Amino acid sequence: MDRRRMMATVAAALAVAACGSGRDTPSSDTAANGASPAAAAAVTPQPASNAAAAAAPDAAPVPYTLAANGLAPGLTFGMPQADVVRAATAVFGTPERREHNDACGEGPMDFVQFGNLQLGFQEGRFAGWSLGGSKPVLHTAGGLTVGAPRSALGDTPVDEESSIGPEFDVGGVGGFLDEQDKVMALWAGSPCQFR
């Protein structure tokens, strides 16, 4: 295995392990999360248009876009955890996993996993997200998504010496490339990465 492939594999494993090395908790929402039904309704996304649904018959349309400040529209960093989880659950279904990690560089964090999308929370507030695969299908406003070729980055500089693999930042959305020069992961905010 060449050095670049090994580094990308190790980086991916560390990124996933870093965010998932804490305590698992049940994935049911409880009243202890503290959000009012009105607050949840305020952040519950609306369904995509029929035209968008027709354009992607194999995948349900997702009304969110990956953004440097959260998930657009409506789920911004700093929002209460319960509101964000409730809105995300309405779109992505029941969370697959909930975890806690005391060892994040940013301080202790809680995580809620929806497929390959992980939402991170600190002190009960939305603090970051990471996407490490193609489910759910999400992209930035510019169309960047996991699996995109390096050419999709345009003139964006890539740090080939990063400890997590070839790393880039596009308008506050970070990511890194795999050994085939495809986007392997994307993130924003405080995703609890170990470097």
C-alpha positions as CSV (number, residue, x, y, z in Angstrom):
1,M,0.0,0.0,0.0
2,D,1.5,3.3,-1.0
3,R,2.0,6.1,1.6
4,R,-0.8,8.3,0.2
5,R,-3.4,5.5,0.3
6,M,-2.3,4.5,3.8
7,M,-2.5,8.1,5.0
8,A,-6.0,8.5,3.5
9,T,-7.2,5.3,5.0
10,V,-5.7,6.1,8.4
11,A,-7.2,9.6,8.2
12,A,-10.6,8.3,7.4
13,A,-10.5,5.8,10.2
14,L,-9.3,8.5,12.7
15,A,-12.0,10.9,11.6
16,V,-14.7,8.4,12.1
17,A,-13.2,7.0,15.3
18,A,-12.6,10.5,16.8
19,C,-16.2,11.4,16.5
20,G,-17.4,8.0,17.6
21,S,-15.1,6.9,20.4
22,G,-17.3,8.0,23.2
23,R,-20.3,6.5,25.0
24,D,-23.3,5.3,23.0
25,T,-26.7,6.4,24.1
26,P,-30.1,5.3,22.9
27,S,-31.3,7.1,19.8
28,S,-34.7,8.1,21.0
29,D,-35.6,11.8,21.5
30,T,-37.0,12.6,24.9
31,A,-38.6,15.5,26.6
32,A,-35.3,16.0,28.4
33,N,-33.9,17.5,25.2
34,G,-36.0,20.5,26.1
35,A,-37.4,21.8,22.8
36,S,-40.9,23.1,22.5
37,P,-43.1,21.8,19.6
38,A,-43.3,25.4,18.4
39,A,-39.5,25.6,18.3
40,A,-39.2,22.3,16.4
41,A,-41.8,23.5,13.9
42,A,-39.8,26.7,13.3
43,V,-36.8,24.6,12.1
44,T,-38.6,21.7,10.4
45,P,-37.7,22.0,6.7
46,Q,-40.4,22.0,4.0
47,P,-40.5,19.2,1.4
48,A,-38.7,19.8,-1.9
49,S,-40.6,20.8,-5.0
50,N,-42.2,18.2,-7.3
51,A,-39.7,19.2,-10.0
52,A,-36.7,18.3,-7.7
53,A,-38.4,15.0,-6.8
54,A,-38.8,14.1,-10.5
55,A,-35.2,14.9,-11.2
56,A,-33.9,12.4,-8.7
57,P,-36.2,9.4,-8.8
58,D,-33.7,7.0,-7.0
59,A,-33.2,9.3,-3.9
60,A,-35.6,11.2,-1.9
61,P,-35.0,14.9,-2.2
62,V,-33.2,16.4,0.8
63,P,-34.1,20.0,1.6
64,Y,-30.7,20.8,3.2
65,T,-27.5,22.1,1.8
66,L,-24.1,21.7,3.5
67,A,-22.9,25.1,4.6
68,A,-20.1,26.7,6.6
69,N,-22.5,27.8,9.3
70,G,-24.6,24.6,9.5
71,L,-27.2,23.0,7.2
72,A,-29.1,25.5,5.1
73,P,-31.7,26.6,5.3
74,G,-32.5,26.9,9.0
75,L,-30.1,24.8,11.0
76,T,-27.3,27.1,12.0
77,F,-24.5,26.5,14.5
78,G,-25.5,27.7,18.0
79,M,-29.1,26.4,17.7
80,P,-30.4,24.2,20.6
81,Q,-29.5,20.5,20.1
82,A,-33.1,19.3,20.5
83,D,-34.4,21.6,17.8
84,V,-31.7,20.5,15.3
85,V,-32.1,16.8,16.1
86,R,-35.9,17.1,15.7
87,A,-35.7,18.9,12.4
88,A,-33.0,16.5,11.1
89,T,-35.1,13.5,12.2
90,A,-38.1,14.8,10.2
91,V,-35.9,14.7,7.1
92,F,-33.4,11.8,7.6
93,G,-35.4,9.5,9.9
94,T,-34.5,8.2,13.3
95,P,-30.9,8.7,14.2
96,E,-28.8,5.6,13.9
97,R,-26.5,6.4,16.9
98,R,-25.9,8.9,19.6
99,E,-22.5,9.3,21.2
100,H,-20.5,11.4,23.6
101,N,-16.8,12.1,23.4
102,D,-14.8,13.9,26.2
103,A,-11.6,13.9,24.2
104,C,-12.4,16.4,21.4
105,G,-9.9,19.2,21.0
106,E,-12.8,21.6,21.2
107,G,-14.0,20.1,24.5
108,P,-16.6,17.4,25.3
109,M,-19.1,16.9,22.4
110,D,-22.2,14.9,21.8
111,F,-22.9,13.4,18.3
112,V,-26.0,12.3,16.5
113,Q,-25.5,10.1,13.4
114,F,-27.9,10.0,10.4
115,G,-26.3,7.6,7.9
116,N,-23.0,9.1,7.0
117,L,-24.0,12.6,8.4
118,Q,-22.8,13.3,11.9
119,L,-24.1,16.3,13.8
120,G,-21.9,17.6,16.6
121,F,-23.1,19.5,19.7
122,Q,-21.3,21.3,22.5
123,E,-23.1,22.4,25.7
124,G,-26.4,21.6,24.1
125,R,-25.8,23.7,21.0
126,F,-25.2,22.7,17.3
127,A,-21.4,23.0,16.8
128,G,-20.5,21.1,13.7
129,W,-21.3,18.5,11.1
130,S,-19.3,16.0,9.1
131,L,-20.3,13.9,6.1
132,G,-18.2,10.8,5.4
133,G,-20.2,9.0,2.7
134,S,-23.0,9.4,0.2
135,K,-26.0,8.7,2.4
136,P,-27.8,10.9,2.8
137,V,-27.0,12.6,-0.5
138,L,-26.0,16.2,0.5
139,H,-23.9,18.9,-1.2
140,T,-22.8,22.4,-0.8
141,A,-24.5,25.3,-2.6
142,G,-21.7,25.0,-5.2
143,G,-22.5,21.3,-5.8
144,L,-19.5,19.8,-3.9
145,T,-20.3,16.4,-2.4
146,V,-18.5,13.3,-1.2
147,G,-17.3,11.3,-4.1
148,A,-16.7,14.4,-6.3
149,P,-13.4,14.4,-8.3
150,R,-10.6,16.7,-7.4
151,S,-11.4,18.8,-10.4
152,A,-14.7,19.9,-8.7
153,L,-12.5,21.9,-6.4
154,G,-11.4,24.2,-9.2
155,D,-8.5,26.4,-8.2
156,T,-9.0,25.7,-4.4
157,P,-5.6,25.0,-2.9
158,V,-5.1,21.5,-1.5
159,D,-2.7,20.9,1.5
160,E,-0.9,17.7,0.4
161,E,1.0,17.6,3.7
162,S,-2.0,17.6,6.1
163,S,-1.9,14.9,8.7
164,I,-5.4,13.7,7.6
165,G,-4.6,13.5,3.9
166,P,-4.9,16.0,1.1
167,E,-7.0,18.6,2.7
168,F,-8.9,21.6,1.4
169,D,-11.3,24.4,2.5
170,V,-14.0,25.8,0.2
171,G,-15.7,28.8,1.8
172,G,-15.5,27.4,5.3
173,V,-16.4,23.8,4.3
174,G,-13.4,21.6,4.9
175,G,-12.7,18.2,3.4
176,F,-10.0,15.8,2.2
177,L,-9.3,13.6,-0.8
178,D,-8.9,9.9,-1.0
179,E,-6.2,8.0,-2.9
180,Q,-8.2,8.3,-6.2
181,D,-8.3,12.1,-5.8
182,K,-12.0,12.1,-4.9
183,V,-13.6,13.9,-2.0
184,M,-13.7,11.5,0.9
185,A,-15.3,13.6,3.6
186,L,-16.6,17.1,4.2
187,W,-17.2,19.1,7.4
188,A,-17.8,22.5,9.0
189,G,-17.8,24.0,12.4
190,S,-16.3,21.8,15.2
191,P,-16.4,18.2,13.9
192,C,-14.0,16.8,16.5
193,Q,-11.0,15.9,14.4
194,F,-7.8,14.5,15.6
195,R,-4.7,15.7,13.7
